[in-house]
Amino acid sequence: MADTTAAPIKAVVLRDFTDATTEERFSANDTPELEAGRFENFKAAGLVRAAPVRRAKAAA
C-alpha cells in the first residue's frame, strides 16, 4: 500500500491571525510548515501563500 501522506508545505503568513480551531497564533512573515489541507484552508482565507522555493547554486 502506498503512503498517501503529503509533505508539509512551507508557507508565508500574510498577516497576524489565530487559527480558530487550534488557537495557534501566527504572525505576519512567519514561515511555518503546514499540512496540505490546512495550508489550502488558510490560503483560501487569504492568510498565507506558498513560500518561494530556494534552489541551491550549482558547483562551479
Buried (B, 14 or more C-beta within 10 A) or exposed (E): EEEEEEEEBBBBBBEEBEBEEEEEEBEEEEEBEBEEEBBEBBBEEEBBEEBEEEEEEEEE
